[in-house]
Amino acid sequence: MITDAVLVHLKKGKQGIAEYMVINNDNIHSPIEFNINDELIKFSDYDFTSYVNAIERMLENLKGNSKNIYEITHEKLSQFGEYINGFLNSMMKVNPLWTALIYSDMKFNFNFYDDTVIGIIKRCIDQYNALAEVVTIQIILNNIFNIVGDDSNDQTARLEYFEKEFNKNFDNFNKVSFTTKKFDKYMFKQNSKSVGTMSEYYICTSVAEFYSVLIYLHFQSNKRINVCKLCGKLFTPKTAKATAYCYGSYDGQKCQDLGPHIANREQKKNDEVLAEFEKVRRKLYLQFYVEPDEYWNDVEPIIPNKRYTEFMETKKKLLADYRTNKIGKEQVMKFLKQYK
């Protein structure tokens, strides 16, 4: 029985528009309509790493120098639980949708653990992994847009690449099945409130499931999400025309004004730096998820490889500075060399 989840439903007759409903302890909240592209971009751009790193440090503190997990005190376990509650409360102010999805994932296996020290630690590890998975799905989404986020790829090519990428990562990152599920008495208590007009929807119990559904729905529509070839930000083109640059600005100049001049210059000199950036990025992406070799006493968090995240954080500004002649080729190649 699912008691905490988010239902997402594609609005018929509204291109690129969906609605979601949060279910919390069998209470079904009113539907909230949203733009799929806007939600994907907002999520992909948000920095969750500080939260993940803080909880990772809490886990390290929990373990400490203990070689035997039974030596870990209930006081430390209580502190970890308080921190998780504090994190969820602070995240609620940032984005209630993300909070509902993270909470649902953290609670998913809750009832399978007992109240022994080992059971509580396993629960703590699961809570950390639920948050670390947020960064994982962000990286997957950004990788997909880095590959197909320009108008050299048509709708069919974008959808094909997504399906290939999803199938490759399915076992590690996602539990969602791309078939709409009917609401029925077997999913919830029989006295639950009706979902009303939402007769077909996807049931999501984690951030990974929700945004995998959204990107699936996105690639089935005629909407596009491109990567600005100057500042590197994700954006939705306003017209059907090929659009290489976003509607924002970089260093006080509009990307759409400055971009074409840079593109013309790069085309003339056939710059190898751009190709090298993408070569290094793809190599790091293949290494970004670190599977644990062995759990310590059957309990160990799964920690995403931070080198990819660090690289991507620096890449946007460095590449934009290079394209606007603020820094030279030598400085960029020196940066790339440390990731080879």
JOWOSUL-V266693 format. One record per backbone hydrogen bond with DSSP energy under -1.0 kcal/mol. NH is the residue of the N-H (numbers start at 1). CO is the residue of the C=O. E is the energy in kcal/mol with one decimal. If there is no record, write none. Layout:
NH_CO_E, NH_CO_E
This chain:
2_187_-1.8, 5_23_-1.8, 6_204_-2.7, 7_21_-2.8, 8_202_-2.1, 9_19_-2.7, 11_17_-1.9, 14_11_-1.4, 17_14_-1.8, 18_34_-2.5, 19_9_-2.4, 20_32_-2.1, 21_7_-2.3, 23_5_-3.2, 24_27_-2.4, 26_3_-1.8, 27_24_-1.9, 29_22_-2.7, 32_20_-2.4, 34_18_-2.9, 36_16_-2.5, 39_35_-2.2, 40_36_-2.4, 41_37_-2.5, 42_38_-2.4, 43_39_-2.4, 44_40_-2.5, 45_41_-1.8, 52_48_-2.1, 53_49_-3.0, 54_50_-1.9, 55_51_-2.2, 56_52_-2.3, 57_53_-2.2, 58_54_-1.8, 59_55_-2.1, 60_56_-2.2, 61_57_-2.5, 62_58_-2.1, 63_59_-2.4, 64_60_-3.3, 66_63_-2.0, 71_68_-2.2, 72_69_-1.3, 77_73_-1.7, 78_74_-2.5, 79_75_-2.0, 80_76_-2.1, 81_77_-2.1, 82_78_-2.2, 83_79_-2.0, 84_80_-2.3, 85_81_-2.1, 86_82_-2.2, 87_83_-2.7, 88_84_-2.5, 89_85_-2.1, 90_86_-2.3, 91_87_-2.6, 92_88_-1.7, 95_91_-3.2, 99_95_-2.0, 100_96_-2.3, 101_97_-2.1, 102_98_-2.7, 103_99_-2.7, 104_100_-2.2, 105_101_-2.0, 106_102_-2.7, 107_103_-2.1, 110_107_-1.5, 112_109_-1.9, 113_110_-1.4, 120_116_-2.6, 121_117_-2.4, 122_118_-2.2, 123_119_-1.6, 124_120_-2.3, 125_121_-2.6, 126_122_-2.2, 127_123_-2.2, 128_124_-2.2, 129_125_-2.7, 130_126_-2.0, 131_127_-1.3, 132_128_-2.8, 133_129_-2.0, 134_131_-1.1, 136_132_-1.7, 137_133_-2.5, 138_134_-1.8, 139_135_-2.3, 140_136_-2.1, 141_137_-2.4, 142_138_-2.7, 143_139_-2.3, 144_140_-2.2, 145_141_-2.3, 146_142_-2.2, 147_143_-1.6, 148_144_-2.6, 149_145_-2.1, 150_148_-1.3, 153_150_-1.6, 158_154_-2.2, 159_155_-2.2, 160_156_-2.3, 161_157_-2.1, 162_158_-2.2, 163_159_-2.4, 164_160_-1.9, 165_161_-2.7, 166_162_-3.2, 167_163_-2.4, 168_164_-1.7, 169_165_-1.6, 170_166_-1.0, 173_169_-2.5, 174_170_-1.8, 179_177_-2.3, 181_201_-2.7, 187_184_-1.5, 192_189_-2.1, 198_195_-1.7, 199_197_-1.9, 201_181_-1.0, 202_8_-2.5, 204_6_-2.3, 210_206_-2.2, 211_207_-2.5, 212_208_-1.6, 213_209_-2.1, 214_210_-2.2, 215_211_-2.1, 216_212_-1.8, 217_213_-2.6, 218_214_-2.7, 219_215_-2.2, 221_218_-1.3, 226_235_-2.7, 227_149_-2.8, 228_233_-3.0, 229_244_-2.5, 232_228_-1.2, 235_226_-2.2, 250_253_-3.1, 253_250_-1.5, 255_248_-2.1, 258_254_-2.6, 259_255_-2.9, 262_258_-1.5, 263_259_-2.7, 264_260_-2.0, 265_261_-1.8, 266_262_-2.7, 267_263_-2.2, 268_264_-1.5, 269_265_-1.7, 270_266_-1.3, 276_272_-2.1, 277_273_-2.3, 278_274_-1.8, 279_275_-2.0, 280_276_-2.4, 281_277_-2.5, 282_278_-2.4, 283_279_-1.7, 284_280_-2.5, 285_281_-2.2, 286_282_-1.6, 288_285_-1.1, 299_296_-1.7, 305_288_-3.8, 310_306_-2.6, 311_307_-2.3, 312_308_-2.5, 313_309_-2.0, 314_310_-1.5, 315_311_-2.5, 316_312_-1.1, 318_314_-2.2, 319_315_-3.0, 320_316_-2.0, 321_317_-2.8, 322_318_-2.0, 323_319_-2.4, 324_320_-1.6, 325_322_-1.6, 326_321_-3.0, 332_328_-1.5, 333_329_-2.7, 334_330_-1.8, 335_331_-1.5, 336_332_-2.3, 337_333_-2.0, 339_336_-1.7, 340_337_-1.3
